[in-house]
Amino acid sequence: MHKGRMIGITLAALGMALAGGSQAVAKEAPAVVAQPAAVAAGTPGMSPAPERATYVGRNNFYEYNCRSGRACLAVWNEPGGNWRVFDMLACTTYRLSEAYGEGGLKNNQTGGAIVSMYGASGNHLYSFGTAGQEPHVVRDLTPVYTVRPC
């Protein structure tokens, strides 16, 4: 009877260990699933889609070739630790999302076209004239809601 009691206790302990292990997996699973969503939420975006969107290294925006006729906006991409650069060719209003802090702009449009930035209520925030490959510093992209390169 003593051996039977030991086996019963051992099986009970094994059952509790297995149940505890499956509970631990269930508790960890949502954190793993939620992590990619949090990373994707911080990636800067633009709508409608610009002609090109690319990533450049932390110190590489100064070397970035903003092609003739375009305005190129660099927005810090916190999840990637790099700049996300949007090449805007069309004269339209682009909606900017997930843009925070300082940014950069190369206005390589032709004919003296200006890039203007507006807040959520349509209030004018910044304007930048053409400067070719010389970047303008955008003090704070946080309040910028739309960008119009025309």
Disulfide bonds with the S-S distance in Angstrom:
Cys66-Cys72 2.14
Cys91-Cys150 1.90
